[in-house]
């Protein structure tokens, strides 16, 4: 150990260290491995020189201190890399032991120990260490984890950089919260020491600027759980507690953060009994509720079920089919579109409708199942005589300050269990057995056939040779594999997409579930990663198609999306619905001011036009170093050949973006 005489005046800031900093380093390096955690979290007391001690205290310009040669006190590690077992490595052990297989990362100055742990893990824990996906943008990182969780129900990890990276998650956190996607987010924090008291102490200018009073508060109102990791000694418990919240209903994002010093700390290796950290299980309906709901459905002339995200459980569609086959007149509306809840080929299918449909005021018994907005009161509401029952994992909608469904009964229950209970009760119902349901069944079949015919007729190409979203999606459905997964963020065109894709397979339709536009770019990549992983490896999963509006496409941060697609060979097909701008604001305007000044103004006048139109496919091609296949189509006569080529390219492993010029509102 070099003994150095330091004078405060005229020294560079990095060299002007005080005695207590150097002694903290000495203590940390001389401690045994069993006491490393304590040394890393408790500053060593300053050791004064026995000679001229009073002078040293009174005149800090001349202090005798022990300083490691070419090191700044305890900001650096003294342990050989292979021997280090830090809080950061324990963090990664915790997430892989909990089943996390992917980390979507955007790294920064708060992550030295995280990076060390990544390198160590890849070298020493092959086959167990999570796959690291570099994401140049946080919105894309979070959306990838979101898409992965939407398909599989398995939370993945997102790692971002201090307060600014946390804010960069932005709309993606809103989407995971409102869409109930379990995502585990970790961020570092600015170091909380600045004189070298601990390994990881401040070493860069930016550490002062990124130190905020309460970093957790940035995401607090969107997350199921937020916490700061304050010591490495219980880091695995903190990780698993967060994951319990993420995976328990209502599911959603969780957030942990930890400062550099904490994540750098050496600790003793340990493990948990993972079976002790399972999520909370949700039960079914009370018997009284089962009887009431079954009785109402059995006696109803026009029963209706409205659902939104129950189909996240891939057993729900078949359970609802069983219910609809028992109640022959039951119709089903999807009022959320975030998951495939009920198959389009069943005669009870009414399609995707956002808060307004003629069946709602007409119904005399309504079951609302895992749904946020079954109807919009200012546009459509049930009959005052209808019996209404609300079954939900989150019936009070705890993240929504204003929400209520006026119902005869509301129940916090697991959707699958509840549907199976009601179906079983109906099959045993004497009241239902005594009814002749043949007329209701026939009427339902005829209505369904007429609905499908009307959709097909409306989806034809236009006389001038152009086409709308409906025609485009019918062509897509015919050309894509039958088990294609659709990642849809079509905004005002969503109804046309759903009507013509007509999904029938569980897990085949995934929509954002929230209002933060830009989900589908990263979401589609995450879905593709997930379907490959669930099917045995790269290229073995299902075909994935992203259908996205042009304005929303720009929100997806395509520069990051298609770089990631190229870097990690994640082939997807992107269909951009190019209608030259944002049409949603005009729709909102007309709902409030149908005869206002804006109703007759041009898109340019109300500032929603994208003219001149960006080269959407070209953006993707540039981001993918020219290896993303870029295509455009404007004429109906060219559509089939362009789409056929696009599908073939993706099946061959090349991501493809097709810029489709569509006529609005059809």
C-alpha positions as CSV (number, residue, x, y, z in Angstrom):
1,X,0.0,0.0,0.0
2,X,1.5,3.3,-1.0
3,X,1.6,6.1,1.6
4,X,0.8,9.4,-0.1
5,X,1.0,12.9,1.2
6,X,-1.9,14.9,-0.2
7,X,-2.3,18.7,-0.2
8,X,-5.8,20.0,-0.9
9,X,-4.8,23.2,-2.7
10,X,-4.2,22.8,-6.4
11,X,-5.2,19.2,-6.7
12,X,-7.5,17.8,-9.4
13,X,-10.9,16.9,-7.9
14,X,-10.5,13.2,-8.5
15,X,-7.2,13.2,-6.5
16,X,-8.4,15.3,-3.5
17,X,-9.5,12.4,-1.4
18,X,-9.9,12.4,2.4
19,X,-8.5,10.0,4.9
20,X,-11.8,8.3,5.7
21,X,-12.3,7.5,2.0
22,X,-8.9,5.7,1.8
23,X,-9.5,3.9,5.0
24,X,-12.9,2.7,3.8
25,X,-11.1,1.1,0.9
26,X,-8.5,-0.4,3.2
27,X,-11.2,-1.9,5.4
28,X,-13.1,-3.2,2.4
29,X,-10.1,-4.9,0.9
30,X,-8.8,-6.5,4.1
31,X,-12.2,-7.9,5.3
32,X,-13.0,-11.5,4.9
33,X,-15.6,-12.7,2.4
34,X,-18.1,-13.3,5.2
35,X,-18.0,-9.6,6.2
36,X,-17.9,-8.1,2.7
37,X,-21.6,-7.1,2.7
38,X,-21.2,-5.2,5.9
39,X,-18.0,-3.5,4.7
40,X,-19.8,-2.5,1.5
41,X,-22.8,-0.9,3.2
42,X,-21.1,0.7,6.3
43,X,-18.4,3.4,5.9
44,X,-15.2,2.7,7.8
45,X,-14.4,5.2,10.5
46,X,-11.6,7.6,9.5
47,X,-8.2,6.6,10.9
48,X,-6.1,9.5,12.1
49,X,-2.4,9.5,11.9
50,X,-0.9,9.3,15.4
51,X,1.5,12.0,14.5
52,X,0.0,15.5,14.0
53,X,-3.5,14.2,14.5
54,X,-4.8,17.6,15.6
55,X,-3.1,19.3,12.7
56,X,-4.8,16.8,10.3
57,X,-8.2,17.5,11.8
58,X,-7.8,21.3,11.9
59,X,-6.0,21.7,8.6
60,X,-7.3,19.4,5.9
61,X,-5.0,20.8,3.4
62,X,-2.2,18.5,4.7
63,X,-3.4,15.0,5.7
64,X,-1.5,11.7,5.8
65,X,-3.7,9.0,4.2
66,X,-3.4,5.5,2.8
67,X,-4.4,5.5,-0.9
68,X,-4.4,2.4,-3.2
69,X,-1.9,3.1,-6.0
70,X,-3.7,4.6,-9.0
71,X,-7.1,4.1,-7.3
72,X,-9.6,6.6,-5.9
73,X,-10.4,5.2,-2.5
74,X,-13.1,2.5,-2.6
75,X,-14.7,3.2,-5.9
76,X,-13.1,0.2,-7.4
77,X,-13.2,-3.6,-6.7
78,X,-10.3,-5.4,-5.0
79,X,-11.6,-8.9,-5.6
80,X,-10.7,-11.1,-8.5
81,X,-13.6,-11.1,-11.0
82,X,-14.3,-14.8,-10.7
83,X,-14.5,-14.7,-6.9
84,X,-16.9,-11.7,-6.8
85,X,-20.4,-12.5,-5.8
86,X,-22.2,-9.1,-5.7
87,X,-25.7,-8.0,-5.1
88,X,-26.0,-7.5,-8.9
89,X,-25.1,-11.2,-9.6
90,X,-27.6,-12.3,-6.9
91,X,-30.1,-10.1,-8.7
92,X,-29.7,-12.1,-11.9
93,X,-29.7,-15.3,-10.0
94,X,-33.0,-14.3,-8.5
95,X,-34.7,-13.5,-11.8
96,X,-33.5,-16.7,-13.6
97,X,-34.5,-18.8,-10.6
98,X,-38.0,-17.1,-10.8
99,X,-38.3,-18.1,-14.5
100,X,-37.3,-14.9,-16.3
101,X,-35.5,-15.8,-19.5
102,X,-35.0,-12.4,-21.2
103,X,-33.7,-9.0,-20.2
104,X,-34.4,-6.0,-22.4
105,X,-31.7,-3.5,-21.5
106,X,-30.7,0.1,-21.9
107,X,-27.6,0.6,-19.9
108,X,-25.9,3.6,-18.3
109,X,-23.5,4.9,-15.6
110,X,-25.5,3.2,-12.9
111,X,-24.8,-0.2,-14.2
112,X,-21.1,-1.1,-13.7
113,X,-21.9,-4.0,-11.4
114,X,-24.8,-5.1,-13.6
115,X,-22.5,-5.2,-16.6
116,X,-19.9,-7.2,-14.6
117,X,-22.6,-9.6,-13.5
118,X,-23.8,-10.0,-17.1
119,X,-20.3,-10.9,-18.3
120,X,-19.7,-13.3,-15.4
121,X,-23.1,-14.9,-15.9
122,X,-22.7,-15.5,-19.6
123,X,-19.3,-17.1,-18.9
124,X,-20.2,-19.1,-15.8
125,X,-23.9,-19.8,-15.9
126,X,-24.6,-20.7,-19.5
127,X,-28.0,-22.2,-20.0
128,X,-29.3,-20.4,-17.0
129,X,-28.4,-16.8,-17.4
130,X,-31.2,-14.7,-19.1
131,X,-30.7,-13.7,-22.8
132,X,-29.8,-10.0,-23.0
133,X,-31.4,-7.9,-25.7
134,X,-29.9,-4.4,-26.2
135,X,-32.7,-1.9,-26.8
136,X,-31.7,1.6,-28.0
137,X,-35.0,3.0,-26.7
138,X,-36.8,2.3,-23.4
139,X,-40.3,2.4,-24.9
140,X,-39.3,-0.5,-27.2
141,X,-37.7,-2.4,-24.4
142,X,-40.8,-2.3,-22.2
143,X,-43.1,-3.1,-25.2
144,X,-41.0,-6.2,-26.0
145,X,-41.4,-7.4,-22.4
146,X,-45.1,-6.5,-22.6
147,X,-45.6,-8.5,-25.8
148,X,-43.8,-11.5,-24.4
149,X,-45.9,-11.4,-21.3
150,X,-49.2,-10.9,-23.2
151,X,-48.7,-14.2,-25.1
152,X,-47.2,-16.4,-22.4
153,X,-48.2,-14.8,-19.1
154,X,-44.5,-14.9,-18.1
155,X,-43.0,-11.7,-16.9
156,X,-39.6,-10.6,-18.3
157,X,-37.1,-8.1,-17.1
158,X,-36.5,-4.5,-18.4
159,X,-33.3,-2.7,-17.2
160,X,-33.1,1.0,-17.6
161,X,-30.9,3.9,-16.6
162,X,-31.6,6.0,-13.5
163,X,-34.4,8.6,-13.5
164,X,-34.1,9.5,-17.2
165,X,-34.4,5.9,-18.4
166,X,-37.3,5.4,-16.1
167,X,-39.0,8.3,-17.7
168,X,-38.1,7.0,-21.1
169,X,-40.4,4.0,-20.4
170,X,-43.2,6.5,-20.7
171,X,-46.4,5.3,-22.4
172,X,-45.2,1.7,-22.3
173,X,-45.6,1.6,-18.5
174,X,-49.2,3.0,-19.0
175,X,-49.8,0.2,-21.5
176,X,-48.6,-2.6,-19.2
177,X,-50.6,-1.1,-16.3
178,X,-53.9,-0.7,-18.1
179,X,-53.3,-3.8,-20.2
180,X,-52.4,-5.9,-17.1
181,X,-49.2,-7.2,-18.5
182,X,-46.7,-8.5,-15.9
183,X,-43.4,-6.8,-16.5
184,X,-40.4,-6.6,-14.1
185,X,-38.5,-3.3,-14.3
186,X,-35.2,-2.5,-12.6
187,X,-33.3,0.7,-12.7
188,X,-30.1,1.9,-11.1
189,X,-29.8,5.1,-9.1
190,X,-27.2,7.8,-8.8
191,X,-24.6,6.8,-6.1
192,X,-25.4,8.1,-2.6
193,X,-21.8,8.6,-1.7
194,X,-19.4,11.0,-3.3
195,X,-16.1,10.8,-1.4
196,X,-15.2,7.2,-2.2
197,X,-16.7,5.8,1.0
198,X,-18.0,2.7,-0.8
199,X,-17.3,0.9,-4.0
200,X,-19.5,2.5,-6.6
201,X,-19.3,6.0,-5.2
202,X,-19.7,8.9,-7.6
203,X,-17.1,9.0,-10.4
204,X,-18.9,11.1,-13.1
205,X,-20.3,14.5,-13.6
206,X,-23.7,13.2,-14.5
207,X,-24.2,11.5,-11.1
208,X,-25.1,14.8,-9.5
209,X,-27.6,15.7,-12.2
210,X,-29.5,12.4,-12.1
211,X,-29.9,12.3,-8.4
212,X,-33.6,12.9,-7.7
213,X,-35.6,13.0,-4.4
214,X,-37.8,9.9,-5.1
215,X,-37.1,8.0,-8.3
216,X,-39.8,5.4,-7.5
217,X,-42.5,8.1,-7.7
218,X,-41.9,8.5,-11.4
219,X,-43.8,5.2,-12.0
220,X,-45.5,4.8,-8.7
221,X,-49.1,5.4,-9.9
222,X,-48.7,2.9,-12.7
223,X,-47.1,0.0,-10.9
224,X,-48.5,-2.8,-8.8
225,X,-45.4,-2.4,-6.6
226,X,-42.4,-0.2,-6.3
227,X,-39.4,-0.3,-3.9
228,X,-35.8,0.6,-3.5
229,X,-33.2,-2.2,-2.9
230,X,-31.3,-1.0,0.1
231,X,-29.0,-3.9,0.8
232,X,-27.8,-6.9,-1.2
233,X,-28.4,-9.2,1.7
234,X,-32.1,-9.6,0.9
235,X,-32.1,-8.7,-2.8
236,X,-33.6,-12.1,-3.8
237,X,-36.5,-11.6,-1.5
238,X,-37.1,-8.1,-2.9
239,X,-37.1,-9.4,-6.5
240,X,-39.5,-12.2,-5.7
241,X,-41.8,-9.9,-3.7
242,X,-42.0,-7.7,-6.8
243,X,-42.7,-10.7,-9.0
244,X,-45.5,-11.9,-6.7
245,X,-47.3,-8.5,-7.3
246,X,-46.6,-8.7,-11.1
247,X,-48.1,-12.2,-11.4
248,X,-51.0,-11.8,-8.9
249,X,-54.3,-10.5,-10.3
250,X,-54.7,-7.8,-11.3
251,X,-51.4,-8.3,-13.0
252,X,-49.1,-5.4,-14.1
253,X,-45.7,-3.8,-14.0
254,X,-43.5,-3.6,-11.0
255,X,-40.4,-1.5,-10.4
256,X,-37.3,-1.9,-8.3
257,X,-34.3,0.5,-8.1
258,X,-31.0,0.3,-6.4
259,X,-28.0,2.6,-6.1
260,X,-24.5,1.7,-7.4
261,X,-23.1,1.1,-3.9
262,X,-25.8,-1.4,-3.0
263,X,-25.6,-3.3,-6.3
264,X,-21.8,-3.4,-6.0
265,X,-21.8,-4.9,-2.5
266,X,-20.1,-8.3,-2.0
267,X,-22.5,-10.7,-0.3
268,X,-22.6,-14.4,0.6
269,X,-24.3,-16.6,-2.0
270,X,-27.7,-17.8,-1.0
271,X,-30.9,-19.2,-2.5
272,X,-34.6,-19.2,-1.8
273,X,-37.2,-22.0,-1.9
274,X,-38.9,-20.8,-5.1
275,X,-42.2,-22.6,-4.4
276,X,-42.7,-20.2,-1.4
277,X,-42.9,-17.2,-3.8
278,X,-45.9,-18.2,-6.0
279,X,-48.5,-15.5,-6.9
280,X,-51.7,-15.2,-5.0
281,X,-54.5,-17.4,-6.3
282,X,-57.9,-16.0,-7.1
283,X,-61.0,-18.0,-6.4
284,X,-64.4,-18.4,-8.0
285,X,-67.8,-17.0,-7.3
286,X,-69.7,-17.5,-4.1
287,X,-72.5,-20.1,-4.6
288,X,-75.2,-17.5,-4.1
289,X,-73.8,-15.5,-7.1
290,X,-73.6,-18.6,-9.3
291,X,-77.2,-19.3,-8.7
292,X,-78.3,-15.7,-9.4
293,X,-76.3,-15.4,-12.6
294,X,-77.4,-18.8,-13.9
295,X,-81.0,-18.0,-13.1
296,X,-80.9,-14.6,-14.9
297,X,-79.3,-16.2,-18.0
298,X,-81.7,-19.1,-18.1
299,X,-84.7,-16.8,-18.0
300,X,-83.4,-14.1,-20.4
301,X,-84.8,-13.6,-23.9
302,X,-81.7,-11.7,-25.1
303,X,-78.7,-12.6,-22.9
304,X,-75.4,-10.8,-23.6
305,X,-71.9,-11.3,-22.3
306,X,-69.3,-8.5,-22.7
307,X,-65.7,-9.2,-22.1
308,X,-62.4,-7.4,-22.7
309,X,-59.3,-9.2,-21.6
310,X,-60.5,-12.5,-20.2
311,X,-58.9,-14.3,-23.2
312,X,-55.4,-13.6,-21.7
313,X,-56.1,-17.1,-20.2
314,X,-56.1,-19.2,-23.4
315,X,-58.7,-21.6,-21.9
316,X,-61.3,-18.8,-21.7
317,X,-62.5,-18.9,-25.4
318,X,-63.5,-22.5,-25.1
319,X,-65.1,-22.0,-21.8
320,X,-67.2,-19.2,-23.3
321,X,-68.1,-21.4,-26.3
322,X,-69.3,-24.0,-23.8
323,X,-71.4,-21.3,-22.1
324,X,-72.8,-20.0,-25.4
325,X,-73.6,-23.6,-26.5
326,X,-75.6,-24.0,-23.3
327,X,-77.5,-20.7,-23.6
328,X,-78.4,-20.9,-27.3
329,X,-79.3,-17.2,-27.5
330,X,-76.2,-15.8,-25.8
331,X,-74.2,-13.2,-27.8
332,X,-70.7,-12.2,-27.0
333,X,-69.1,-8.7,-27.5
334,X,-65.4,-8.1,-27.2
335,X,-65.3,-4.6,-25.8
336,X,-61.5,-4.3,-25.3
337,X,-59.8,-6.1,-28.1
338,X,-56.6,-6.7,-26.1
339,X,-57.0,-10.5,-26.5
340,X,-58.9,-13.1,-28.5
341,X,-61.8,-13.9,-26.1
342,X,-64.4,-15.5,-28.3
343,X,-64.0,-17.1,-31.8
344,X,-65.4,-15.3,-34.8
345,X,-66.7,-18.6,-36.3
346,X,-69.2,-19.1,-33.5
347,X,-72.8,-17.9,-34.1
348,X,-72.8,-15.9,-30.9
349,X,-69.9,-13.7,-32.1
350,X,-70.7,-10.0,-32.3
351,X,-67.1,-8.8,-32.9
352,X,-65.0,-6.1,-31.4
353,X,-67.0,-3.0,-30.4
354,X,-65.7,-0.1,-28.3
355,X,-68.4,0.8,-25.9
356,X,-71.4,1.0,-28.3
357,X,-73.5,-1.7,-30.0
358,X,-77.2,-2.2,-30.6
359,X,-77.2,-5.4,-28.6
360,X,-76.4,-3.5,-25.3
361,X,-79.7,-1.6,-24.9
362,X,-81.6,-4.6,-26.3
363,X,-80.3,-7.1,-23.7
364,X,-82.3,-8.2,-20.7
365,X,-79.4,-9.9,-18.9
366,X,-75.8,-8.9,-19.2
367,X,-72.7,-10.5,-17.7
368,X,-69.6,-8.2,-17.8
369,X,-66.5,-10.4,-17.6
370,X,-63.0,-8.9,-17.1
371,X,-63.8,-5.7,-19.0
372,X,-62.9,-2.1,-18.3
373,X,-65.5,-0.2,-20.5
374,X,-68.5,-2.4,-21.5
375,X,-70.4,0.6,-22.7
376,X,-70.0,4.4,-22.9
377,X,-72.9,6.0,-21.1
378,X,-73.1,9.1,-23.4
379,X,-73.5,6.9,-26.5
380,X,-75.0,3.6,-25.4
381,X,-76.3,2.1,-22.2
382,X,-78.3,-0.9,-21.0
383,X,-82.0,-1.0,-20.4
384,X,-82.9,0.0,-16.9
385,X,-84.7,-3.3,-16.6
386,X,-81.7,-5.4,-17.5
387,X,-80.1,-7.6,-14.9
388,X,-76.4,-6.9,-14.8
389,X,-73.6,-8.9,-13.2
390,X,-69.9,-7.8,-13.2
391,X,-67.2,-10.4,-12.7
392,X,-63.6,-9.1,-12.8
393,X,-60.1,-9.6,-11.4
394,X,-60.3,-5.8,-10.6
395,X,-64.0,-4.9,-10.3
396,X,-63.3,-1.5,-8.7
397,X,-60.7,-0.5,-11.3
398,X,-58.3,0.7,-8.6
399,X,-56.1,2.7,-11.0
400,X,-59.1,4.6,-12.4
401,X,-60.3,7.6,-10.3
402,X,-63.7,7.6,-12.0
403,X,-65.2,4.2,-12.9
404,X,-68.4,2.4,-12.0
405,X,-70.7,-0.2,-13.5
406,X,-74.2,-0.1,-12.1
407,X,-74.8,-3.8,-11.6
408,X,-77.0,-6.1,-9.5
409,X,-73.8,-7.9,-8.3
410,X,-70.1,-7.4,-8.6
411,X,-67.5,-10.1,-7.8
412,X,-63.7,-10.3,-7.6
413,X,-63.2,-13.7,-9.1
414,X,-61.1,-15.7,-11.6
415,X,-62.9,-15.5,-15.0
416,X,-62.3,-19.1,-16.0
417,X,-63.5,-20.5,-12.7
418,X,-66.5,-18.3,-12.7
419,X,-67.6,-19.2,-16.3
420,X,-67.2,-22.9,-15.5
421,X,-69.3,-22.5,-12.4
422,X,-72.1,-20.7,-14.2
423,X,-72.0,-23.2,-17.1
424,X,-72.2,-26.2,-14.7
425,X,-75.1,-24.6,-12.9
426,X,-77.0,-23.9,-16.2
427,X,-76.5,-27.5,-17.3
428,X,-78.1,-28.6,-14.1
429,X,-80.9,-26.0,-14.3
430,X,-84.4,-27.3,-14.5
431,X,-85.5,-23.8,-15.6
432,X,-83.3,-23.9,-18.7
433,X,-84.2,-27.5,-19.4
434,X,-87.8,-26.6,-19.6
435,X,-87.2,-23.9,-22.2
436,X,-87.3,-24.6,-25.9
437,X,-84.2,-22.9,-27.2
438,X,-84.5,-23.9,-30.9
439,X,-85.9,-20.5,-32.1
440,X,-83.2,-18.6,-30.3
441,X,-80.5,-20.8,-31.7
442,X,-81.8,-20.4,-35.2
443,X,-82.1,-16.7,-35.0
444,X,-78.5,-16.4,-33.7
445,X,-77.2,-18.5,-36.6
446,X,-79.1,-16.4,-39.2
447,X,-77.8,-13.2,-37.6
448,X,-74.3,-14.4,-37.6
449,X,-74.4,-15.5,-41.3
450,X,-75.9,-12.1,-42.2
451,X,-73.2,-10.3,-40.3
452,X,-70.4,-12.1,-42.0
453,X,-71.9,-11.5,-45.4
454,X,-72.2,-7.7,-44.7
455,X,-68.6,-7.6,-43.6
456,X,-67.5,-9.3,-46.7
457,X,-69.5,-7.0,-48.9
458,X,-68.2,-3.8,-47.3
459,X,-64.6,-5.0,-47.7
460,X,-64.4,-5.1,-51.4
461,X,-62.0,-2.9,-53.4
462,X,-63.3,0.6,-54.3
463,X,-64.4,1.4,-57.9
464,X,-61.4,3.6,-58.5
465,X,-59.0,0.8,-57.8
466,X,-58.0,1.9,-54.3
467,X,-58.8,-0.1,-51.1
468,X,-59.5,0.2,-47.5
469,X,-58.3,-1.5,-44.4
470,X,-61.1,-4.1,-44.6
471,X,-60.1,-5.3,-48.0
472,X,-56.4,-5.3,-47.1
473,X,-57.0,-7.5,-44.0
474,X,-59.2,-10.0,-45.9
475,X,-56.3,-10.4,-48.3
476,X,-53.8,-10.7,-45.4
477,X,-55.9,-13.4,-43.7
478,X,-56.0,-15.5,-46.8
479,X,-52.3,-15.3,-47.4
480,X,-50.9,-15.6,-43.9
481,X,-50.6,-19.0,-42.1
482,X,-53.7,-20.1,-40.3
483,X,-52.1,-19.9,-36.9
484,X,-50.7,-16.3,-37.4
485,X,-50.5,-14.1,-34.3
486,X,-51.8,-10.6,-35.0
487,X,-50.3,-7.7,-33.0
488,X,-52.7,-4.9,-33.7
489,X,-52.5,-1.2,-33.1
490,X,-54.7,0.2,-35.8
491,X,-56.5,2.9,-33.7
492,X,-59.6,4.1,-35.8
493,X,-59.2,1.2,-38.2
494,X,-59.2,-1.5,-35.5
495,X,-62.8,-2.5,-36.0
496,X,-62.2,-3.1,-39.8
497,X,-59.1,-5.1,-39.0
498,X,-60.9,-7.3,-36.4
499,X,-64.0,-7.8,-38.6
500,X,-62.0,-9.1,-41.5
501,X,-59.2,-11.0,-39.7
502,X,-62.0,-12.8,-37.7
503,X,-59.6,-14.4,-35.2
504,X,-60.6,-17.8,-33.9
505,X,-57.6,-19.3,-32.1
506,X,-56.7,-18.5,-28.4
507,X,-53.7,-16.1,-28.3
508,X,-53.9,-15.2,-32.0
509,X,-55.0,-11.6,-31.5
510,X,-53.2,-9.2,-29.2
511,X,-53.9,-5.5,-28.9
512,X,-52.3,-2.9,-26.7
513,X,-54.8,-2.8,-23.9
514,X,-53.9,0.7,-23.1
515,X,-53.8,4.2,-24.7
516,X,-50.1,4.7,-25.1
517,X,-49.6,4.6,-28.8
518,X,-46.4,2.9,-30.1
519,X,-46.8,-0.5,-28.3
520,X,-47.0,-2.7,-31.4
521,X,-43.4,-2.3,-32.7
522,X,-41.7,-3.7,-29.7
523,X,-44.8,-5.7,-28.8
524,X,-44.6,-7.7,-32.1
525,X,-40.9,-8.4,-31.5
526,X,-41.6,-9.6,-28.0
527,X,-44.5,-11.8,-29.2
528,X,-42.2,-13.4,-31.8
529,X,-39.5,-14.1,-29.3
530,X,-42.1,-15.6,-27.0
531,X,-43.7,-17.9,-29.6
532,X,-40.3,-19.1,-30.7
533,X,-39.3,-19.8,-27.1
534,X,-42.5,-21.6,-26.4
535,X,-42.2,-23.7,-29.6
536,X,-38.6,-24.9,-29.1
537,X,-36.3,-22.3,-30.4
538,X,-35.6,-19.6,-33.0
539,X,-37.7,-19.9,-36.1
540,X,-40.0,-22.6,-34.7
541,X,-42.7,-20.3,-33.5
542,X,-45.8,-18.9,-35.2
543,X,-45.9,-16.2,-37.9
544,X,-46.3,-12.7,-36.4
545,X,-48.0,-9.8,-38.1
546,X,-48.0,-6.2,-36.8
547,X,-50.9,-4.1,-38.2
548,X,-50.3,-0.4,-37.3
549,X,-51.6,3.0,-38.2
550,X,-49.2,5.4,-39.8
551,X,-49.1,7.9,-37.0
552,X,-48.8,5.1,-34.4
553,X,-46.0,3.6,-36.5
554,X,-43.9,6.7,-35.8
555,X,-44.7,6.4,-32.1
556,X,-43.2,2.8,-32.1
557,X,-39.7,4.3,-32.6
558,X,-39.0,2.3,-35.7
559,X,-35.4,3.2,-35.7
560,X,-34.9,1.1,-32.6
561,X,-37.5,-1.6,-33.5
562,X,-35.9,-2.6,-36.9
563,X,-32.4,-2.4,-35.6
564,X,-33.3,-4.9,-32.9
565,X,-35.1,-7.0,-35.4
566,X,-32.0,-7.1,-37.6
567,X,-29.5,-7.5,-34.7
568,X,-31.3,-10.4,-33.1
569,X,-32.9,-11.9,-36.2
570,X,-36.5,-11.5,-35.1
571,X,-38.5,-11.6,-38.4
572,X,-42.0,-10.1,-38.4
573,X,-44.3,-8.6,-41.0
574,X,-45.3,-5.0,-40.5
575,X,-48.4,-3.6,-42.3
576,X,-48.5,0.2,-42.1
577,X,-52.0,1.6,-42.6
578,X,-51.1,4.8,-44.4
579,X,-54.1,7.2,-44.4
580,X,-51.8,10.3,-44.3
581,X,-52.2,11.3,-40.7
582,X,-54.0,11.0,-37.4
583,X,-57.7,10.4,-37.8
584,X,-58.5,9.7,-34.2
585,X,-58.4,13.4,-33.2
586,X,-61.0,14.2,-35.9
587,X,-63.3,11.5,-34.6
588,X,-62.9,12.9,-31.1
589,X,-63.7,16.4,-32.4
590,X,-66.9,15.3,-34.1
591,X,-68.2,13.5,-31.0
592,X,-68.1,16.8,-29.1
593,X,-68.5,19.4,-31.9
594,X,-70.3,17.7,-34.7
595,X,-71.2,21.0,-36.4
596,X,-68.2,23.0,-35.1
597,X,-65.7,24.9,-37.1
598,X,-63.3,22.0,-37.1
599,X,-65.9,19.6,-38.6
600,X,-65.6,21.3,-42.0
601,X,-61.9,22.1,-41.8
602,X,-59.2,20.2,-43.6
603,X,-56.7,17.8,-41.9
604,X,-54.0,20.4,-42.5
605,X,-56.2,23.1,-40.7
606,X,-56.7,21.0,-37.6
607,X,-53.0,19.8,-37.7
608,X,-53.5,16.1,-38.1
609,X,-52.1,15.7,-41.6
610,X,-48.9,13.8,-42.4
611,X,-48.4,15.5,-45.8
612,X,-45.7,15.1,-47.1
613,X,-45.9,11.5,-46.2
614,X,-42.8,9.9,-44.7
615,X,-41.2,6.9,-46.3
616,X,-42.4,4.5,-43.6
617,X,-40.9,1.3,-45.1
618,X,-37.7,3.2,-45.9
619,X,-37.2,4.2,-42.3
620,X,-37.3,0.5,-41.3
621,X,-34.9,-0.4,-44.1
622,X,-32.4,2.2,-43.0
623,X,-32.6,1.0,-39.3
624,X,-32.0,-2.5,-40.4
625,X,-28.9,-1.6,-42.4
626,X,-30.8,-2.2,-45.7
627,X,-31.7,-5.8,-44.8
628,X,-35.3,-5.1,-43.8
629,X,-37.4,-5.6,-46.9
630,X,-39.3,-2.5,-47.7
631,X,-42.5,-2.4,-49.9
632,X,-45.3,-0.1,-50.9
633,X,-48.7,-0.7,-52.4
634,X,-51.5,1.7,-53.5
635,X,-53.6,-0.2,-56.0
636,X,-56.0,-3.1,-55.2
637,X,-54.8,-5.0,-58.3
638,X,-51.2,-5.1,-56.9
639,X,-52.2,-5.9,-53.3
640,X,-52.2,-9.7,-53.5
641,X,-48.8,-10.1,-55.2
642,X,-47.2,-7.6,-52.8
643,X,-48.5,-9.3,-49.7
644,X,-47.7,-12.7,-51.0
645,X,-44.1,-11.6,-51.6
646,X,-44.0,-10.0,-48.1
647,X,-45.2,-13.2,-46.4
648,X,-42.6,-15.3,-48.2
649,X,-39.8,-12.9,-47.2
650,X,-40.7,-13.1,-43.5
651,X,-41.1,-16.9,-43.7
652,X,-37.6,-16.9,-45.1
653,X,-36.3,-15.0,-42.1
654,X,-36.3,-11.4,-43.3
655,X,-38.4,-8.7,-41.6
656,X,-40.6,-6.9,-44.1
657,X,-42.5,-3.6,-43.8
658,X,-45.3,-2.9,-46.3
659,X,-46.5,0.7,-46.6
660,X,-50.2,0.3,-47.6
661,X,-52.1,3.4,-48.8
662,X,-55.6,2.9,-47.4
663,X,-58.8,4.8,-47.8
664,X,-60.1,5.8,-44.4
665,X,-63.3,4.5,-42.8
666,X,-63.7,1.2,-44.8
